[in-house]
Amino acid sequence: MSTEYYKYIQNKLNNNKIIILDGAMGSELEKRGARMDKAGWCAPASITHSKILENIHKDYIEAGADIITTNTFSSARHVLEYSSFKDQTVAINEKAMECALAARNHYPDKKIAIAGSLSLSLVADIVDGINAVNPNDPVEFRNTMKAEEQKNSFGFKYFDSNKILKNFEEQISIFKKYNIDLIILEMMINPSICKPAIDAALASGLPVWFGLSCGDKSSDGDLLAFEASKMKFSETLTMINNNFDAVLLMHSETKNITKGLEEIKENWNGHLGAYPHKGYYTRPNWHHDSMYTPEIYLKDMKNWVDQGVKIAGSCCGMGPEYTSALKKHFC
């Protein structure tokens, strides 16, 4: 059953209004002084820098966001087991909920929806070979996949789908405990590992938005999957289904958004969103691109709205000033 906050979002979308999603969380926390964890990235900041987190949510609301996103992108149990915070998984997720709710409650006259973020953070890095698997890896990465699953696993043989499913279900149970309005699946980049997140989200009974990420173009002109050298972005679109309330292209370089949206629209005719990043990441730090101003971003977003985007936001490297630029133009 939809909450009053989500019904407000639905009504705006159904009346062809632009919904403004918030912007970066991890890079914004780092920018404001929160220490990033090599495994959990920004997740531990929910308990180590909770006031900064709450203030970031408030700043996005002040800037005009209709939706704020919980700081749970990298707080699944299988991520935090890599860190010194492995025994604080529940506390970190619950504090993330409390910070988002406290920020919303500060503006009782505004109808701000809260999206619970779920992602394949760290799992995807290991599967794609960015981090080497070793005996100290979490148990989720130690069970051998079935032969037929390995064919599409980019050579990764240590993925326990059931264990990771339970970890996502744990996060979702916390979302529901705090009456979060929707789930946003982020960085769904590889069909061979995304099923647990998708299954957990769709079984929750909460509205689900589906966030895909794309990479650069190949030498042949094909858009690749995120950080992939062989898989095409079009191959990841098989994950889209009609149970999602919206499909968004997120955490992708601005230069690739236009083509990525074109390809998504070939597979999806529902509500469409975009929230790109700008800059680059070397674990655990985000490197900003100061040349990409809010004015340039707004110009780009106008073009994406012309393509059909109705949910407009930003990701790593872009904070509340970029949200404000959207609000001033579209609302």
Helices and strands as residue ranges (DSSP letters): H 4-14, E 19-20, H 26-31, H 45-48, H 50-63, E 67-69, H 77-80, G 86-88, H 89-105, E 113-119, H 123-127, G 139-141, H 147-150, H 161-177, E 182-188, H 191-202, E 208-212, E 214-217, E 223-225, H 233-236, G 237-239, E 246-253, H 254-265, E 271-277, E 280-282, E 285-287, H 294-306, E 309-312, H 320-330
